[in-house]
């Protein structure tokens, strides 16, 4: 059977969508396979787990600064190129998966295309941002997302707010992985990274990351909150104390800027102190055994918590905030370290939950007792639909979930998923409007750049658009991909023109991953070796990625091209001479571009183990080898 559809369709597609398969299990049940090589490669792709390894970039941060100017320039240019092409490769394989008829080939291209985009969540799930909870489908690049930073040997991670590096949205059909019990639910895609810790016999905290479909959480604990260290606010001001009290006990009066607060016994003395510190005139009267304070204040007070800026506060401030709430509320008999709050305002409840997570509290939405004659089925407490219009939150100081208490199963799903890449690699999410957890996110080369260069990374990434040689090294692949897309969308086109566009895209990708990428890997590894493991984190990441590129991606492209040039059933055999000519031309063109890049990298001189001659030899070797592997 043909492995590629022809592109001579006369009718314009209603909508152009890349094909992404979400459930690898569906394809394992197919018995009739035209080309076993694709099944073998697909199974190897299934076992690809390089991204679940946590790369340690801590030494790179200092190591990069120790590089001399020559090596530092090489490293910057090289890693920026890898980062820039990082998004092109998945998109290219996504395009190729659309025209693949052979099931395993289509699946394999889709698998490669989504390799860095499978750490995803449902678009209806929510992510914590600096302005509160936001559904993933509404997340924008300008939103500041809660980043959870793992701290080795400690149970509590640090939370900061950073803009996402990237946001990927894809359709998904298949089974999601779910952990649940009566009070907790955690739902992710099969290869999502699940972070948890276990306690060793000596009491040491050991963090581990597991892929969801393989993960066994028995003996592990899932983090549910963190601690915000950075922020302007560290302790409550008298005005903030008044705002908290008014939120809990106050009410506005009809007169402009006039307010009323009613308190019992000793608590009235504390309010007097606050009002006097703020120099607010007041009057007080006794009503039903309670002291009622009335006052006029030029600053508006509200029955809400919109005045809290999550970016400005710290965990220290948050803890003080909650202790202040406990001071004014009557919580009944409850242990000192726990507290409960009950209210009607949904927006305020959301803010309390967000603030608790920054203060290492776990906020749990509680259920209420039902009347005896009320059927239990169908009644469940949630923030969105509370009993009698009210909800109740229990805040606990143990923000973890024991994995041993959770039942693992699968959840059939058809819909859209969203992957969010952030500098810390971990985000704070909420499932079904109730359960909060810390979970992994998408990863790419950008992750290492953010960890090593921090705030300066924006300037580095912008350099891609300023450096002409860097742009020149990427433009051919982009041109071929754009040409392919335009032909797909074109209403009338010649069959052979469409087929040659497929070949051009395949060849560009083959030489990109088979010549350009290995050369970039070589330069990074050589810099690391020559300068005493100065960039060992990047080197480790590239070793793991290189296995992928060389054994799966490049081999796939190689075999597809060989089949198209040799199998008459594919409909490309009459174009063999043109294909071979194009392959030679592209190989020569790629080599010449790499020679230019080699000279540009060494503009300021060589480094130990890498000279212009060594670079040229490397490029010539891999160019000849890639042609040989095509039978040319």
ABEGO torsion letter per residue (X at the ends): XBABBBAABABBBABBBBBBBABAAAAAABABBABAAAAAAAAAAAABAAAABBBBAAAAAAAAAABBAAAAAAAAAAAAAAAAAAAAAAAAAAAAAAABABAAAAAAAAAAAAAAAABBBBAABBBBBAAEBBBAAABBAABBBBBBBBBBGBABBBBBBBBBABBBBBBBBEBBBBBBBAABBBBBBAABBBBBBBBBAAGBBBBBBBBAAABBABGBBBBABBBBABEABABBBAAAAAAAAAAAABBBBABBGBBBBBBBEAAAAAAAAAAAAAGBBBBBBBBGGBBBBBBBBABBBBBBAAABBAAABBAAAAAAAAAAAAAABBAEBBBAABBBBBBABAAAAAAAAAAAAAAGBBBBBBBBBBBAABBABGBBBBAABBBGGBBBBBBBABBBBBAAABBBBBBBBBEBBBBBBBAAGBBBBBBGGABBBBBBBBBBAAAAAAAAAEAAAAAAAAAAAABAAAAAAAAAAAAAAAAAAAAAABABBBAAAAAAAAAAAAAAAAAAAAAAAAAAAAAAAAAAAAAGGABAAAAAAAAAAAAAAAAAAAAAAAAAAAAAAABAAAGAAAAAAAAAAAAAAAAAAAAAAAAAAAAAAAAAEBBBGBBAAAAAAAAAAAAAAAAAAAGX
